[in-house]
Amino acid sequence: MKFIVQWTGLPTAENAVIERFMKTGGQTPEGVKLLGRWHAIGGLHGVAIVETDDTDSIAAMALQWGDLLTVSIFPAMTDEQLGAALGKHQASRQ
C-alpha cells in the first residue's frame, strides 16, 4: 500500500534535523520503500510517497523523526483507484 508522508519541523530543530539527515541520508526503515521525497525550500517541510504492507515499519518511520518533526501519514490512492471507489459509491446511491 502507498502512503503520503508529510512533515513539518520547528525552526529550533533545524540544526538537529540537518545533522540527522546528513548522517543517515533519511533512509526509511526496512520494509518501507521510498518512491519519492520532496523538500520545501527554506523550511522544514516536505512530503514523501512510500510503499509498505507493514504498519509496524511505517510507524517506525514516523518514530525515527518524531522527536524533531511533526509527521502525518495518510493512505494514498491513484487516480484509477479513486475513480473505481467513486464509481462504486455512485452506483450504491442509485
N, C-alpha and C positions, 0 to 999 in steps of 0.2 A: 504494500500500500504506500502511496505517496503522501507526504506531509509538507505543509508550508511551515517553516520555522522563521519567526520574526524575533528580533532582539533590539533592545534599547539599553544603553548604559548611562549612568550618571557621569557628568564631567569629572567628578572626583575619582572615578575609577579608570580614567583614560590611560594613565601610565601602567597600571596593573594589567589592563586588557591588552595593551600593545605588547608588553613583556611576555604575557602568556601566549599570545598568538604567534609572536616571533619564535618562541621556544618550541611550540607544539605544531605550528602550521595550521592550527584549528582542525586537526584531524577528528573525524567522527569516531565514535566507539565501534568496536567490532559488531557487525550485524546491521550497521546503518550505512547505506550507500549514498554518498553526496552526489546529487545530479547537477547542482549548480548553486553558486553563492554570490551575492552581490552586496556591496558595502556602500553606504551613503558617503558622500564626500563631505568632510568637515564635521563629522559627528559619529557617535557610537550607535548607529542604526544600521540594520541590514535585514536581509531575507535570504533564506536558503530553501531549496527543494531537496528533500531527502526521500529515500525509499527504504522501508523495512516492514517485516511482518512480526517483529518482536517489540512489544510495547516496553519491555524492560530496557532494551537498548535505546529507544527514543527517550525514555525517562532519564537514563544515564547521560545522554547528550545534554539535556536541559540542566541536570545537576552539575555537570562539568563546569558550567559557566554561571550558575545561579548565584554565586557569591558576588559576581561583578556585573551581571546583566539581568534585566528582566526578559525572560524568554517566554514566548507564546507559541504553541504548536497546534495546528489545525489539520484535520484530514483534508486531502486535496482530490479533486476530480478533474478529468479532462473535459473539454467541450462535449465530446461524444458521450462520455459517461453522464454528464449533467443533462444533455439532451434526452437520453434514454430515460433517466429518472423523471424529468419533466413530462415526457410523453406518457409514462405510466400514471403520473399524478393527474394529468388532464383526463386521461381515459377513465380513471376511477371516479371522477366528478360528474361524469355524464350519465 
